[in-house]
């Protein structure tokens, strides 16, 4: 459903009135278009040490104008603060204060990205305090930005450096329009198996901007719940990025499913994912047509909302069956099949309801929190392999479902994020496409919120 208020305050006179009255003034977000420049204006890289120097050199190789210090009055596309060497809280002052000057110079839709090391990987109290301090500072900066700008972080794990392929992949995602509705979020990145990032590494180091607009070319992806809404947009974005898409949904949605498959240039498969043989049918279809399954997107989900005091077994059991039990059963069969690639990607749809809870959704929140638990456990089992599993947790997304929310509640929900608006299905799809790519090969067991830094949880 269209956000008429957003459209209105981005015109001249209503925008001035909203400003005078102190009303929210959400900006039109900068979303991805194929072939877009990563940064049209200079990018600031602030921070001392070899990591910052190496990253600045890398960005120069991408044909980006790089600044190591703020130049008064010069507009910036992005500001990257590198704090991988922070050993005590006092080390944060100079780079963060320079970042403060830089955010004043960001163009609309600008980006702030912090790069630092995991506080969980040090036993030194001062070092842990500094690293955790970066986390808190960046989340606060994300709340302060306006003009559709976002602030996110990359957390280096283990031996990961500022110029490893996965670090660069995460940085590209955060700098691009793909991350328009990802705000105040952090991606843990580790060194990925060499066989899973060879093509991406070659593109980023040898060919400058050379990352293709079709990073999923030659891959086969299955998307469940693909007949409408977010699922349909996921299928379309994966196809845009080069994947061969198998769109899956229940037989009752067959006509819509066929339309989605046609738009994506893929195939439609009518399957009820709660059936025990669902995974076997999907694997047989993919094996016969394409030979290998590279990407599985568990998008299918339902709601059956009631206060727990009024909840019955049918509502509870149906939500659990579709939203988490089916994924557990399907993953077990998919992982045991030779059809699933050795560098396969699994991406599951969670929800901010599974993180912070939501009134009247105890069953739904249990299922989506269950998805997060499953992803973290399976991610740990994948450590050392080239396979990954991650979850995407949408917040308020403009869909047919949210259009049914009463108008006043819908407006409040839209304005509760740092970006002061709801997201679009394409925002969820872009994040999933990134996690499905070689660029995310070192990201595993993570939950990425696509919520505009909604004011639930962190």
N, C-alpha and C positions, 0 to 999 in steps of 0.2 A: 504494500500500500504506500502511496506517495506521501512524503512528509511535506505537507503544504506550508507549514510554518518555516521550515528550512528554506524552501524556495522563496518565501515572502521576505525574510530578513536578509536575503542576499540580493535584494533590489534596493535602489538608492534611498527613497524616502522612508519606507518601512524599516530599513536597516538603521537609519539615523534615529528614528523614533524608539526602536528597541534599545539602542545605545543610551539614549537620554533617560529612558525608564529603567535601565539596569536589567533588562531582560536577557535571557540567553541568546547568543548570536552564533549558532553553529555555522561552520564554513563548509562549502562544497569540497569534498575530499579529493585528493589527487590519486586517482586509481590507474592501474596499469593499462597501457596499450602496447601491443607488440611493436618493437622497434624503438621504443622510447629511449631517450638519453637517460642514463642513470643519474646524472647531475648536470644541469645546464649552467649553474653558477659554481663558483669555487667551493671546495669542501675544506673545512678546518680539521686538522689532526693535531690535537693538543695532548701533551703528556711527554715525559722524558723517558729515555731508555731505548734500548735496541728494538723493542717491540713496536714502539711508535715510529721510529725511523724506518723500519722495514715495511710497515703498513703504508706509510706515506709514499715510499718508493713504489709499492705495488699499485697504489691508486694512480700514480703518474703513468704507469704502464697501461692503465685503462683509459688513458686520454682524458683524465679529470684534472682540472686545475686544483692544486693543493696549496693550502696555506698552513704554516706551522704556528702562526700567531695571528690574532685578530687584527685586521686593518680597519681603522675607524671608517664607518660609513659604507664599507663594501658588503653587498648582499651575499648571503651564503645559501647554498642548497642544503648543506648538512654540516653538523659538527660532531666529530668523533673524539671522544675522550678516552685515551688509552692509559689504564691504571694497573697494568699487569705486574708492575714492580712495587706496588704500594705495600709498605712494610709496617706502617703505623698510621693512625688517624691523621697526624700532621701532614702526611704526604698527599692528602686529598686537596688541601687548601688551594694551592696555586693552579692546578689544572681545572678544578671545579669553578673557581672564580673567573678564570678565563672563559670557561664554558658559559658562565653567566653573561658575559659580554657578548658572546657569540649568538645566544638565543635571541637577542634583540635584533639581530641582523638576518634572521632566517626568512626566506621567502615563504609565501603561503604554501602549505603542504611540505614544509621543510622537515628534516629528520635530525634527531639527536640519537647517537648510539654510544653506549659505554662498553668498554672491553676490559674485563678484569678476571682475576682467578677465583676459584671456588673457595669460600670460607670454610667449607667442610674438609678441605684438603690441607689444612695446616693445624698444628698443635700449638702454635705460638699465639698467645692471647692478643697481643698488639696487632699482629698480622691479620688474624681473624676479624678483629674489630674494624680494621681498615677495609677489608674486603666486604664485610657486611654493611659497612657504612656507604659504600658505593651503591649497593642495592637500594638502600633507603633514599639516598640522594636522587638517584635516577627516577624512582617512582614519584618523588615529590616534583621533580622537574616536569614529568609527564602531565601532572595536574596543572602546572602553571602555563603550559604552552597554549597558544591560540592560533587561529588561521589554519586549522587542519593539520598542524604539525604534531609529530609524535616523538616519544622518547622510549627507547628499548635498550636491552643489554645483552651482551654475549659473555657467557661465563666459560672460561677456559678450564678444561679438566685434564688432569694428568699431564702428558707431554705436549698438549696442544699449544700452538703459538698463534700470534696475530696473523700469520700469513699461510697457515695450513688451509687446504682446499675447503674444509667444512667451515672454518672461521670465515673465509672469504664468501662462501655460499650464504651463510647466515647474514653477513654484512650486506651483500647484494639484495637479499630479500628485504631487510629493514630499510635500505636506502630507496628501494623501488616503490612504485605504486601498488605492488602486490600486497604490501603490508598496511594499506590505508587504514584499516580498522583494528590493527594490532597496536596496542599502546600500553606502556608501563609493564611490558612482559620481558621475560628473560629466557634465553635458550642456552642450555648447557651443551657445549660442543667438545668432542673428544677426537683424537686421531683416528681416522677411519681406515679400514683395510684398503690397501693400495688397489686391489682389483675392482673396488666399487667406485673409485673416484678418478680413475686414470684419464678418462675423456674430459672430465670437468677440469682437472688440474692442468691438462695440456692447453685447454682453451683459455684459462685464466692467466697462465704464466707465459705462454708463447704467442698468444694472439690478441693480447690486450682485451678489448671489449668482447672478444670472440665467443662468449657464451651464447648458444643459439636461442632463437625465439621458440624453438620446438625441442625443449630439453627432454621430452619423453618420447621422442621418435623411436619407433621400433618396439616400444613396450606395450604390453597388453594389460588393461586395467578392468577390474570388475567393480561396479558401483551398485550397492544394494539400495533399495528405496529410491530408485532413480526416476520414477514416473513424474515427479512434481517437485516444486520448491527447491530446497537446497540440493537435493540429490540430482535433479535435472541440471542444475547449474554446474555441479561438480563434473558430471559427464561431459558437458559442453566445454568446460575449461580444460579438462584432461585431453580431450580431443584436439582442442586448439593448440595445446602444447605437444601434439604429435602422437598421443597414445591411441591404440586401437581399443575401443570401449565396448564392454559387454554391460548393458544396462539391465538390471534385475529388479523385478517387483512382483507383487502378487497378481494372479490372473485377472482379478477384478479391475486392475489398472492397465489392462493390456493395450487399449487404444492409445492412452496417453504415453505409455512406455514405448510403443512403436514410434510415436512422433519424436520422442527424445532421442531414441536410437538413430532415427533418420537424420536428425539435425547434427548428431555427433558423428555420423558416418560409420556407426558401429552396428552391433546386433542387439536384439532384445531377447531376454530369457525370462519367461514367466515362471517364477518359483516362489513358494511361501517359505521364507528362511527359517520358520519354526519347525518345518518338517525334518525328520531325521536324515533324509536323503538329499537335503538341499545342497550341501557342499559337494556331494558326489555328482549331482547333476551339473553344477557349475563347472567342476573340474573336467567332467567329460566334454561339455560344450567347448570349453577353452582348449582342451587338449586336441580335440578333433579339428578345430578351426585354426588355431594359432600355435599350438605345440607347447607353449609355456605361459605361465601366469606370473606377471611381474609385480602387479599392484592390486591390493585388495582394499577397498574403501567400505567400511561398515557404517553406512549412513542410515539404514532403515531404523525407524523408531516410532513409538506411539506414546500418547499421553492418555491417562484415564484419571483425571484429577478429582480428588475428594479429600476433605479433612480426614485425618486418620481415624477420628472417632466415628466417622461415617463410611469408612473404607470397607469393602467386601472382598472376599477371596478372588472373585472373578477379575475385578479391577487390578488388584495387586499382582496376581499371577500372570495376566496377559502382558502387562508392562515388563515384568521381569523376563518373561519368555522371549519377547521380541528384542528388547533393548540390550540384554546382556547374556542370557542363557544361550541364545542362538549364536552369538559371536564366539563364546567359549567352545561350543560344539564344532562350529565351522572351522575355527582356527586349528583345533586339534587334527581335523581331517586334512586341512590344507597343508599344514606343516609336515604331515606324514606322506604327502603325495610328491612323486617325482616331477609333477607338472609345475609345482611352485618353484620359482627361480631361487638359486643360491644367493642372489642379491635382492631378494624380494622385499617389498615394502607393504606393511599393513598400517592403515590409518583408520582409527575409530572415532566416531562422533560421541563426545561426552557433552557436558553442558555446565554452565556456571551454577545451575541448580544442584549439580553433584558436588560442587565445591563449597557453596555458601548456604545451600538449602533454599526452599521456597515454600511459602504457605500453600497447603493443599496439594503438595507434590511429594509426599514422603515416598511413594512407590517409584515415581519417576527419578527423584533424587537418589534413591537407593540404587537404581539401575545404572544411572550415569556415574555415580561415585564408584560403582562396581566396575565400570569400564576403565576408570582411572587406575583402580587397583590391579586389574588384569594387565593393563598396558605396562605398568611399572614392573610387575613380576615377570612378564614375558620378555620385557626389555632386558632385564638382568640375565635371563636365560640366553638371550641373543649375544651378550657380550663376547667379543672375540670372533664373532662371525660377521658376514657381510650383510646379514638381514637386519632390518630395523622394524620397530613398531612404535607408533606414537599416537597421541590423541589430540583432537582439536575440540575445544570447549567454547561454543558460541555463547554470546550473551543475548541481548535483544536484537534480533534480526527481523527485518521487514519481510514477513511471509504471510500467506493466507491465514496461518494460525494466529499470529500476533495481530492481524487486522481485526480479529474477532474480540480483542480486548476492548472494554469500554473506552470511549474516546479520551476521557480525562486521565485514566490510568495509563493509557497508551502514551499520551504526551509526557507524563511524569517519567515513565520508563525510558523514553527517548532521551530526556535531558539529564539523566543520572550518570552519564558517562563523561569522561574528560573531554570527549569530542562532541558532547551535547546532542547526540543523534543516534538513531538506530543504525545498525550495519545492514548490508545487503547480502543476499545469498552468494554473490560473486566474491565477497570478502572471505567467506569460509572456504569457498572453492579454491581461491588463490593460495591460501595457506596449505591446503591439502596437496595441491599440485607441487608446491615447493617441497613438502615433506616426502613426496613420492620421487623426487629427482635425485640425481647423483650429488647435487649440491648439499643435500642433507644427510649424506652417508654417515657422518659422525654424530648425528642427533638420534638418540635412541632412548625409549622409555620416558619421553617427555610429554607434558601436557601444555599445549599452546592455547591461551585464551584469545578468542577473537571477539572482543567485547568493548573496545574503545576505552579501556580502563574503567569499566563500570564500577560503581561504588559498592561492590559486594566483595568481601574478602579483601585482597590486596589491590 
